[in-house]
Amino acid sequence: MSLLEVNHVKKVYKTRMGGDEVTALKDVHFTVEKGEFVAIMGESGSGKTTLLNILAGLDSPTNGRVLIDGKDYTTLKDNDKAMFRRENLGFIFQDFNLLDNFSLEDNIKLPLVLGGENHAKMNDRVIPIAKTLGIDSILKKYPYEVSGGQKQRTAVARAIITRPHILLADEPTGALDSKSSTNLLKLLRKINKEGQTILMVTHSNVAASYADRVMFIRDGKVFNQIYRGDISREEMLDKICDSVSVLMRGDDESEQ
C-alpha cells in the first residue's frame, strides 16, 4: 500500500452567486511511496495550489479521495481533520509563517504544545533537530533577529518536529536568495535521505531537480512525470528544462 493515494480527484468551484463553475482539478490520480521526494510543477492556474490545499486537508475535493496510510481524511469533520493533519503532515511555507513574538525555539515547539506533548520531553526533540539544521545556537532569538535562511530552517524544524508521515513544502525557496535556496534544498534532500517523505510545489526548475520525481500539472491534470533514477542532479535539471519547454510550447500553440 502506498503512503499517499490520490484517487481521481476533481475540484469544482462555484462563483459566489452560484451561477458559474470553475474546474480547478479535472482528474488527478497518483501515488507516493514512503521515502519519496516529489516535486509538483505547473504554470499559475494549472491547479497545483488547489491540489496542495487538498493534500493539506485545507480544502476538500468535489469528487475522488485522498488517503494517507489507507485512511481517507477528506471526509473527516473539521475538528478530526485538524487533528489528523497535525499528526500526519508537516508544512513549510514560502513566507515562513513564524510568530514574531515567539522565540525560534518556541516556534519549533508550537506543534508539540498544540498536540499536548509533555513539556519536559520537548527539548529532547528540539535540540537534535536544531543541531542538524544548524540553528541550535540561535534558538533564543526571535524571527526578526535572524536571516531569511535561518527563518526557513526554523520553519523546517517546526515542520518535522512531529515526525510527520509527509512533509508538504509550498514554494519553500521563494523568499530566499540563491545561496540560502541551495542550502535549504540540500537540507531537504538530506532529510529525505534519512527517510522523510516530501511533496514540494515549486516554480523553480533548479529546486525541482533535487527531487526523485517531478509531476507536471496542466489544465487540472497530471500532464507528465519525470523520474530521476540513477541520473545526476544536473541531468535531472536538463530533463526538467526540456519538459518545461514542451509545456510552454503547448501553451503557445493553444493561443494561436
N, C-alpha and C positions, 0 to 999 in steps of 0.2 A: 504494500500500500504506500502510495506517495505521501510525503509530508503535507503538501498543498495540492488540492484538486480544484480547478476552476472548470465547472461543467456548464458549457453552453450558456454563458452569462449574457443577458441582454439588459440594457438600461434605457428607458424612455422617460424623458422629462416632459411635463406638460407646462404650458405657459401659465402665468398667474390667473388668467381669465379662463383657463381650461379649454381653450379653443384649439391651439396648435400644439403639435408634438415634435420634440427633437429627440432623435435616436442617437445617443452618445456611444453605446456599445451594441453591436448587432448580434454577434455570436462568437464570444471569446471562449476558447476551450484549450487548456493546457495543464500540465502538472509540473511540480517542482519536487525534486528529491532532496532528502536530508543532506546538508552539507554543500548544496549548490550555491553558486553566486550568479544571479541572473540580473542582467540589465534590461530595462524596458525603455525603448526609444520611440519617438514619433513626433511629428510636427504638432504645433499648437492646434487644438481642436480635433486631434486624432482619436481621443478617448482615453489616453494613458492616465490622465489625472483622475478621471472618473473611475477607471479600473483600480488605481491605487486607493482611492477612498473606499471602494467596496471591499478590497482586500483588508483594509484597516478597520473595517466594521463601522466606518463613519457614514456610510450610505448603504442602501440595500438594493439588490438587483430587481428589475421588473420580472425577469424570468431567469431560471438557472440557479445553481448552487455553488457555494464556496465552502470547502471542507479543509480543516486542519486536523491531522491525525484521525481522519474519518468522521469528525464532528462538524455538522453544518451549523455555523454560528450566525448565518444571515437571518435565520428565523427566530433567534432569541429575542426576548424582550429587552428593552433598553438597559435596565439595571444588570441583567445577566450578561448582555453583550459587553457592557463596560468591564465587568469582572473578567470575562473570557479574554478580552483584548489585553487587559493588564497582565494576565497570567501567561499569555501565549505570544504576544507581539511586543517588539521594541521599535521605537521610532526615532529617526534622525531627520531634522527639518533643515531647509535651506537657511532660514533666519535664526537657527539655534533654539529659539523658544525657551531660553533660560529666564529665570526670575531674578531681576536685578537686585532685589532686597534680600536674596538668599546668597550665601557663600557658594563657591563651586561645590564644596563638599555637601552642603545641604541640598543643592540642586540634584546632585547624583543620588542622594539618599531618598529623594522625594517619592519615587515609585515604591520603595520599600515601606516608607511611612504609610502611604495610601493602602498598601497591601497588608498592613498590620504586622509587619515584621518586628521581631524582638529587637529593641533598640541596642541592646548590648552586643548583638551579633552583627550589626550593620557595618561597623568598622572592619570586621573580618572579611566582609565582602568588598568594601570600598577600596581599602589600601592596596591589595594586589592588583586590582584593575587600574587604579590611578598610576601605579608604578609602571605597569605595562604600557600605558598611554603617555607616560612622561609628564604627568601633571601632579604627581604626589607632593611636590614642593610648593604648589600654589593653591592648595585646597582651601585655605582660609581666605583667599582673595575673593573679590566679587566680580561678576561678569564685566562690569565697566572698567575694571582694572587690568584686564588681560587682552591679548590679541585675538583676532578672529580665529586663527588656527587653534589656539588654546580653548576658546569657547566651543569650537566644534568637537574637539577631543573630549571636553566635558560632556557635551551632548551625546557623544558615542558611549561614554562611561555610563551615563544615565540610561541609555537605551539597552545596554547589555547587562546592567546590574541585576535584573530579574531573571537572567538566563532564559531569554525568550526562545521559543521554537523558531521564529522567523524575525529577522531584523529588516524593517522597511525603511528605505532611505529615499527622501524626496529631494532631488537636486542638491545633494549634500555638499558639492563643491561650488555651488552657485555664488556664494558670498565670499569666497576665498581667493587670495592671489594665487599665482601659478605654483609657487613653492609650497604653500600651505595645502593646496589642492593635491599635489603629488604626494606629500606626506600623509594626507588623510587616506588617499586611495591605496597607498602601500599598507597603511594600517588596517583598512577594511580587508584587504587581501590576506593579511596576516591573521586577522580574526577568523576569516573564512577558513583558512588552512587549519585552524585549531578546531573546526567543526561547526562554526556558526553559519546557518543558512541566511543568505542575504538576497533581498529583492531591491533593486535600485532603479528609480526613474531618473533619467538624465537626458539632456540635450547634447552632452559632450561626447564626441567620438573617443577622445582620449580616456575619459572616465569609464566608458563602456568597455574599453579594451582590457580592463582589469578583471572583467567578469569571465565566467566559464561559458556563458551563453548569452546571446543578445536577441531579444524579441523586438520586432518592429511592429508597432500598431499603426494601422492606417484605415481611416473611414470606419472605425469601430470594430475592426477585426485584426487578428494576428496576420500580418502581411508576409512576414518572412522571419526565419530564425537562423542564427549563426552559432555553431558550436566551436569552442576553442580547441578541444582535443589536446594534441601534443605540440601545437604550434606556439611560437613565441608571442609575447605581447605585441611586438612590432608588426608581426604578420597578421595578428588578430585586428590590429588597428587598420591595416590596409584593407582587410576584408570588410570591415565596418564602413570605411570610407567609400568603397565600391558600392555597397548596398545603399548607403545614403544617396549616392549619385543616381542610382536607379530609381530610388524613391522620388527624388527631386525631378528627374526626367518625366516620371509618370505624372507628377503634378503639372509640369509644363505642358505636356501633351493634352491633358484633360481641359486645359484652359484655352486651347486653340480651337 
